[in-house]
Amino acid sequence: VAIELINTGSELLLGRVLNTHQQWICRQLADHGYEVTRQICVADEGRQIQAAVRESLSRADLVLTTGGLGPTSDDITRDLIAQLLGRALVEDPAILSTITGYFAQRRRPMPASTKVQAMVPVGARVLPNLHGTAPGLAMEVNPNPFRESGGRSWLILLPGPPRELRPMFTESVLPLLRNEFPLAQPFVCRTLRTTGMGESMVEEKIAGSLEFLRPVGLQIGYCARVGEVDVRLVGHGEKAEATVRQAEEIVRQLIGPLIFAIGDGTMESTIVQLLAERRQTLALAESCTGGFIAHRVTNVPGASAVLLCGLVTYSNDAKKNLLGVREETLAAHGAVSEEVAREMAEGARQRNKADFALAVTGIAGPDGGSESKPVGTVFIALASKSGTVMEKRFNAFDRETFKFVTAQQAFDLLRRALVTEG
Ligand code: ATP
């Protein structure tokens, strides 16, 4: 299946918005056995959008567009496509009533311009929008007048905002794709997300032992990001499921403790899940991460069942007053030290009556380093009923990456403790 993706939006070409749809949609398709053959980004400009769609339809079986379905004057995709395909736009009463309901529920007046979103090209299938007003539109172009070989193609228009596009893609586009373009052979993809070891080391540990599965169709991919390496196991054909399962078992035997999540799972969702299963609670005492660890935990639905408190104790006074860190400890060892991290974690645990407390203190830089504690030095402490464990790390990155990696290491310290305690 040849699939082309057209992202529309002048803001993408001006560098004001990062084109995350490109990554997200390509990844979704790849994980379901489909491949994007070409991707293009065009401005919200009539002729350009039409030209791009026409060109893509001349090659592809499926063309996806994103953006430009809203009610404002630069949202012109719907009109242009109807024009290109020579289809009339007809008002759909069901969409209109959904849009009216959307505004009524929020007690907001409905701008007249919103009504254009209820206009549907004749013959188009409507993809419901659960988080906004502009529905997606899917059209079978049959016969496809733009392709020499003729045949049929599908054209699917999706809205711009990610929170509207993503559920629509999962709930409407993938089923349509499976139905209209079934895969020639079974396809299975499983991504094991690891942390604590670099990409080449991960490969060195597992590649040799998986070699014998390659002839039966196993493909292995590695994707490294700061603080994590994804191992992607793909199988094709009748034995795909069994092959991938066997490969996963081998990887688990070799580097099981490094795997923190599967597929789209995150470190923080694993932490919340592990704590919730055990009915245990967490308190946080953060210095150099400035609340980022608490931010990540609270991104997970259900975090309130496990997170009791997240304190950002940046100054020495805050560490003393809010966590009970002792003046002598600060004077003797400095705020960035194993001893202070320990007292922060123990203070946070006792004061909040938590099962676990994580504390971090470090030097994010670019200033503030010394010979004995260079920029990037960080101490992570985990207090629990079995005592306090410490890790000293060296994360010499820019400040944002420093926060992410430090949070990742702190979570992983807790994850390993939870998993080993059972
Ligand atoms: P709206 O009703 O909001 O106008 P729309 O379907 O017309 O929806 P656009 O106006 O094209 O969509 O985009 C709306 C917003 O969605 C953009 O301002 C941007 O923040 C986000 N967005 C659009 N395209 C992308 C993209 N490719 N990647 C990430 N975000 C995007």
Residues whose N, C-alpha, C, O or C-beta is under 5 A from the ligand:
A	BS01	ATP	N7 T8 G9 V17 L18 N19 T20 H21 G67 G68 L69 G70 P71 D75 L158 P159 G160 P161 P162
